Amino acid sequence: MYRVFLGLGSNLGDRLGSLSKATQTIEQAMPVRAISSVYETEPVGMEPGHQFYNMALQVETDLNPAELIRLLKSIEKKLGRKQRPPMTDREIDIDILLYDGFSYADDVVRVPHPRLETRRFVLEPLKEIAPLVIHPTRNQTVASLLRGCRDLSRVVRTDQHVVSVHPDA
């Protein structure tokens, strides 16, 4: 079983509803062990526009990264994500951030996420649920990566919550 950390984001439509539905759908496929708060963030690397809601999950799975990314992309499609150019608005986005303890790369997915340490909107929620997890190629904790992050974009914890259907998550 792998301990895996996912990043979820939405900036179109019912942002909180999209994050909740994504979390519930992921829970149908694998145990969700931790759920971060929801953070409102400004778009990074794209045109200013709709604010994002972002969060992180810790899951357990026996799927390898290639299998997991296929499952996550099918969940995005099921939840209504439209095909758009990269770095544009989205109904739901689910990324693999880290597999605890190893790295992986193929033509479809890279783990850890290649821009993880440069994105405050990813690191803030990830630090909330996994501050001491070590990035396998940087050999730094998530908390340390956040302290060194040069991204100054706005990341604000909201009072919105995504609730697990399993109370022990």
C-alpha positions, 0 to 999 in steps of 0.5 A: 500500500502506498501513502499518496498525497493529492492536490485538488482545485476548482475555479469554475462553477460550484467550487466547494461542491466540485471538491466535495464530489471529487473527494467522495468519488476518490473515497469510493476507490481508496481510503482517504486518510486526511483532508486539508482545509479549503484555501482560496487562491489566486490563479498562478501561471494563468490569466487573472480571473476566477479565484481557486479553491484548493485542498490536499488529500492523503490517500492509501492505494495499491495503484502505481502512479500511471494507474492512479493518474488514469483513475484521477483523470476519469474522475475529473471527466465524470465530474464534468471537467471540460477539455481546455488548453493547459493553464486555463480555468477548470471545473475540477483538477486532481493532481498527484503531488507525492508518493511517500518515499519514491519518485516516478516518471513516464510520458504521462505523469511525474511524481513528485509533481514537478512544480510542487515546491514552487506553488504556495497554493499546493504547499499550504494545504499539503503542509496542513496534513503532511508537514514532515513528509519528505520530498524524495528528490529534494530531501526536504520536508513539506514544511521546509519547502513551504518556508523556502517557497518564493511564490508570493501569491495569495493563499487564504484558508477559508471556513469552507470544509469538505467532509469525508463520508468516513468519519475517521478521515 
